[in-house]
Amino acid sequence: MPYCPEPPFQHGRPTRAGVLLINLGTPEAPTPAAVRRYLKQFLGDPRVVELPRPLWWLILHGFILTTRPRQSAKRYAQIWTPEGSPLRLHTERQAKLLLGYLGARIRPAPAVAYAMRYGNPSVCQALEQLKAQGCDRVLVLPLYPQYSASTTGSAFDAVFAALSHMRNVPALRLIKHFHDHPRYIAALAARVRAHWERHGQGELLLMSFHGVPRYTLDKGDPYHCECQKTGRLLAEALTLKPEQYRVTFQSRFGRAEWLKPYTADTLVALGRARARRVDVICPGFVADCLETLEEIAIEGKGLFLGAGGGEFHYIPALNDLPDWIHALAELAQSHMHGWLEAEPVAEALQRSRERALALGARA
């Protein structure tokens, strides 16, 4: 198997640590063709859909990819910005802010790159970018607070696949989840409090997480339990009583049973009960995207109001909230213990280079 070309090696050049942020992905444009390419890669991942491959191939190519891209493109068009996909813009900004935060506190500063599991920039491209910056050790930080085989597990698959094509493989550390990290919970609480200070507090806080098929829980996936723990910890941080919040699951796809209760059904029921106001936050998404801006803030709002509900408030994702960037930095630093060495002095680097040249190394 041919390996990817390695970046030019320089004797005496200091190495550094790198941080790779990975988010789910996004189409390149809100068009049927771009959405089709994205869905083909996303839904073609056996981690995402666990049906037998021949059967799923027929369903995916014979029905889904011929009908769904046009519908999804209209949904993406509702949330697209002049600069592009909200998910990509927020993720890119998070990477830049994290680099600045770490660079102001650590020498030599770790490099930071971001990748999309599906779409661009790819995991392989981001790893090559870090290697070109002299990184010989990489911390992989998927931006999924709660672990699921279909999200974090798939991100790890992409990293391992990329490494299999590298001759000089960097040292690797993986962050599996951070669903109960104190700084993550504190950032969520800060986001909710800021919204309440500006708009007042609703009678119910709905915490909507992305759904997964029910059978994944039965087969040992910890996602459901981690979502419940995040919800409980956030409620405790906000001093909410049990009747003041609910944990629900959104984005159901297909006819199989998914984790319950469903967000859409809950919003309709609350509307029919004439709830005066509901506030909704999506703790599993650290960047606003289609699932938050369209599915919740537009579609979910319509369901609630259409069923007779009063006020509907969507509380934005963490995005570039300073508390969240600080949480990211603390998370990264705690997992790079022993990797963040003191910056080598120029004399030591020169001596290293001279020794290598004396042993016959190329300049």
C-alpha positions in Angstrom: 0.0 0.0 0.0 1.5 3.4 -1.0 1.8 5.9 1.8 1.1 9.6 1.6 4.1 11.8 1.1 5.7 13.0 4.3 6.5 16.7 4.9 10.2 17.6 4.5 12.1 16.7 7.6 14.5 19.2 9.1 17.1 18.2 11.7 17.0 20.5 14.8 13.4 21.6 14.1 11.4 21.5 17.3 8.4 19.3 17.4 5.1 20.3 18.9 1.7 18.9 20.0 -1.4 19.4 18.0 -5.1 19.4 18.7 -7.6 18.1 16.1 -11.3 19.2 16.6 -13.7 17.0 14.7 -17.4 17.9 14.0 -20.0 16.0 12.1 -20.0 17.8 8.7 -22.0 19.9 6.3 -22.7 20.1 2.6 -20.6 22.6 0.7 -23.7 24.4 -0.5 -27.5 24.4 0.1 -28.1 22.7 -3.3 -29.5 19.2 -4.1 -26.2 18.1 -5.7 -24.1 19.2 -2.7 -26.5 17.7 -0.2 -26.6 14.4 -2.2 -22.8 14.1 -2.0 -22.9 14.8 1.7 -25.7 12.4 2.5 -24.1 9.7 0.4 -21.0 9.8 2.6 -22.9 10.3 5.8 -25.5 7.7 5.4 -23.1 5.3 3.7 -21.1 5.0 7.0 -21.9 1.6 8.6 -21.5 3.3 12.0 -24.5 5.5 11.2 -26.8 2.9 9.8 -26.3 -0.7 11.0 -28.5 -2.5 8.5 -27.0 -5.2 6.3 -24.9 -3.5 3.6 -26.6 -4.9 0.5 -30.1 -4.1 1.8 -29.1 -0.6 2.9 -27.3 0.1 -0.4 -30.5 -0.5 -2.3 -32.5 1.7 0.1 -29.9 4.5 0.1 -29.3 4.6 -3.7 -32.7 3.5 -4.8 -34.8 5.8 -2.7 -33.1 8.2 -0.2 -30.5 9.7 -2.5 -33.1 10.2 -5.2 -35.7 12.0 -3.0 -34.2 13.5 0.1 -31.5 15.8 -1.2 -34.0 18.2 -2.7 -36.0 18.4 0.5 -32.9 18.7 2.7 -31.5 21.4 0.4 -34.5 23.6 1.1 -34.0 23.2 4.8 -30.3 24.1 4.6 -31.2 27.2 2.5 -33.2 28.5 5.5 -30.2 28.6 7.8 -27.4 29.3 5.3 -25.4 32.4 5.8 -23.6 34.7 3.3 -20.3 33.2 4.6 -21.5 29.6 4.3 -22.6 26.8 6.6 -23.2 27.8 10.2 -21.7 24.6 11.5 -18.5 25.1 9.6 -18.2 28.7 10.5 -18.7 28.1 14.2 -16.3 25.1 14.2 -13.7 27.1 12.4 -14.0 30.0 14.8 -13.8 27.6 17.8 -10.5 26.3 16.4 -9.1 29.8 16.0 -10.2 30.9 19.4 -8.8 27.8 21.0 -5.5 28.3 19.2 -5.3 31.9 20.5 -6.2 30.9 24.1 -3.6 28.1 24.2 -1.0 30.2 22.4 -1.3 32.9 25.1 -0.6 30.4 27.9 1.7 27.7 26.5 5.1 27.8 24.8 5.6 26.2 22.4 1.9 26.7 21.5 0.1 23.6 20.3 -1.2 23.7 16.7 -5.0 23.5 16.3 -6.9 22.2 13.3 -10.4 21.2 12.7 -12.0 18.6 10.4 -15.4 17.4 9.4 -16.2 13.7 9.6 -18.2 14.0 6.4 -17.3 16.7 3.9 -14.4 19.2 4.1 -11.9 19.7 5.5 -11.5 16.0 5.9 -9.9 14.3 8.8 -7.0 13.2 6.6 -6.4 16.8 5.4 -6.4 18.1 8.9 -3.9 15.5 10.1 -1.6 16.3 7.2 -1.9 20.0 8.1 -0.9 19.3 11.7 2.1 17.2 10.5 3.2 19.9 8.2 3.3 22.2 11.2 5.8 19.9 13.0 3.3 18.0 15.1 4.5 14.5 16.1 1.7 14.0 18.7 -1.9 14.8 18.2 -4.9 15.0 20.6 -8.1 14.1 18.9 -11.1 16.0 20.4 -14.4 15.1 18.7 -16.9 17.9 19.4 -19.6 15.4 20.7 -20.0 15.8 24.4 -21.9 12.5 24.7 -20.3 9.4 23.3 -22.1 7.4 20.6 -20.7 4.8 18.3 -22.3 6.6 15.4 -20.6 9.9 16.2 -17.4 9.7 18.3 -16.8 6.1 17.3 -17.1 7.1 13.6 -14.7 10.0 14.1 -12.1 7.7 15.6 -12.6 5.4 12.6 -11.7 8.2 10.3 -8.6 9.1 12.3 -7.4 5.5 12.3 -8.1 5.2 8.5 -6.0 8.3 7.8 -3.1 7.0 10.0 -3.1 3.8 8.0 -1.9 5.7 5.0 0.9 7.5 6.9 4.5 6.3 7.0 5.5 8.4 10.1 2.5 8.0 12.4 2.1 10.7 15.1 1.5 9.7 18.8 -2.2 9.8 19.5 -4.5 10.6 22.4 -8.3 10.4 22.1 -11.0 12.2 24.1 -14.0 9.9 24.3 -16.5 12.3 25.8 -17.0 15.2 28.1 -20.7 15.0 28.9 -20.1 15.6 32.7 -17.0 17.9 32.5 -17.6 20.7 35.1 -16.5 23.5 32.7 -18.8 22.2 29.9 -21.7 22.1 32.3 -20.8 25.5 33.6 -20.7 26.9 30.0 -24.1 25.5 29.2 -25.5 27.0 32.4 -23.9 30.4 31.6 -25.6 30.2 28.1 -29.0 29.6 29.7 -28.6 32.2 32.4 -27.6 34.8 29.8 -30.7 34.1 27.8 -33.0 34.2 30.9 -31.4 37.5 32.0 -32.3 39.0 28.6 -35.6 37.4 27.9 -36.9 36.2 31.2 -37.3 32.5 32.3 -39.9 30.1 30.9 -41.9 27.7 32.9 -40.1 24.7 31.3 -36.6 24.1 30.0 -36.6 21.4 27.3 -33.1 19.8 26.8 -33.2 18.3 23.3 -30.5 15.8 22.3 -29.9 14.2 18.9 -31.7 10.8 18.8 -30.3 7.4 18.0 -32.1 4.1 17.4 -33.3 2.4 20.6 -31.5 -0.8 19.8 -28.1 1.0 20.3 -28.9 1.4 24.0 -29.9 -2.3 24.2 -26.6 -3.3 22.6 -24.5 -1.3 25.0 -24.1 2.2 23.6 -23.7 4.6 26.6 -25.2 7.6 24.7 -28.6 7.6 26.4 -27.1 7.5 29.9 -24.7 10.3 29.2 -27.4 12.5 27.8 -29.5 11.9 30.9 -26.5 12.8 33.1 -25.8 16.0 31.2 -29.4 17.0 31.6 -29.3 16.3 35.4 -26.1 18.2 35.9 -27.3 21.2 33.9 -30.6 21.2 35.9 -28.6 21.1 39.2 -26.3 24.0 38.0 -29.5 26.0 37.3 -31.2 24.9 40.5 -34.2 23.6 38.6 -36.8 21.3 40.1 -37.7 18.1 38.3 -40.9 19.5 37.0 -39.0 22.5 35.5 -37.0 20.6 32.9 -37.3 17.6 30.5 -34.8 15.6 28.5 -36.0 14.7 25.0 -34.6 13.3 21.7 -34.9 14.8 18.2 -34.0 14.0 14.5 -35.8 10.6 14.3 -35.2 8.9 10.9 -37.0 5.9 9.5 -39.7 3.7 11.1 -37.7 2.0 13.9 -38.1 3.1 17.5 -35.6 5.7 18.7 -34.8 7.0 22.1 -37.8 8.5 23.8 -39.4 10.9 24.6 -39.4 12.5 21.1 -38.8 16.2 21.0 -41.4 16.9 18.3 -44.1 14.9 20.1 -43.3 16.6 23.4 -43.6 20.1 21.9 -47.0 19.2 20.4 -48.2 17.9 23.7 -47.0 21.0 25.5 -48.7 23.2 22.9 -52.0 21.3 23.3 -51.7 21.7 27.1 -51.5 25.5 26.5 -48.1 25.8 28.0 -47.4 29.6 28.3 -43.7 29.3 27.4 -41.1 26.8 26.7 -37.3 27.3 26.4 -35.3 24.8 24.4 -31.6 24.2 24.5 -29.7 21.4 22.6 -26.7 20.5 24.9 -25.4 17.8 22.5 -24.6 20.4 19.8 -21.7 22.7 20.7 -22.2 24.6 17.4 -25.4 25.7 15.8 -26.4 23.7 12.7 -29.3 22.4 10.7 -30.6 20.4 13.7 -30.7 23.4 16.0 -31.5 26.3 13.7 -34.0 24.6 11.4 -35.3 21.5 13.2 -35.7 23.2 16.6 -35.8 27.0 16.2 -38.0 26.9 13.1 -39.8 23.5 12.8 -40.0 22.9 16.5 -41.3 26.4 17.1 -44.0 25.8 14.5 -45.1 22.6 16.1 -45.4 24.2 19.5 -47.2 27.3 18.4 -49.4 25.4 15.9 -50.6 23.1 18.7 -51.7 26.1 20.8 -48.6 26.9 22.8 -47.6 30.4 23.9 -44.0 31.7 23.7 -41.2 29.6 22.2 -37.5 30.4 22.9 -34.6 28.6 21.3 -31.4 29.1 23.4 -28.3 29.2 21.0 -25.6 26.5 21.1 -22.3 27.3 22.8 -20.7 28.5 19.6 -17.9 31.0 20.5 -19.1 31.7 24.1 -15.9 32.5 26.1 -16.9 30.0 28.8 -17.0 27.3 26.2 -13.6 28.2 24.7 -12.1 28.1 28.2 -13.7 24.7 28.7 -12.2 23.4 25.4 -8.8 24.7 26.5 -9.0 23.1 29.9 -10.2 19.8 28.3 -7.3 19.9 25.8 -4.6 20.8 28.4 -5.7 18.1 30.8 -5.3 15.5 28.2 -1.9 16.7 27.0 -0.2 16.2 30.3 3.5 15.4 29.6 3.2 16.6 26.0 3.6 20.3 26.6 7.3 20.6 27.2 9.4 23.7 27.7 10.4 25.5 24.5 13.9 24.2 23.4 16.6 26.9 23.2 18.2 27.6 19.8 21.6 26.3 21.0 20.2 22.9 21.8 18.5 22.7 18.5 21.7 23.6 16.6 23.7 21.0 18.6 21.1 18.4 17.6 21.3 19.3 14.0 25.1 19.2 14.0 25.1 15.7 15.6 22.7 14.5 12.9 24.8 15.9 10.1 28.0 14.4 11.6 26.3 11.0 11.5 25.6 11.4 7.7 22.1 12.9 7.8 21.1 15.1 4.8 21.0 18.8 5.4 
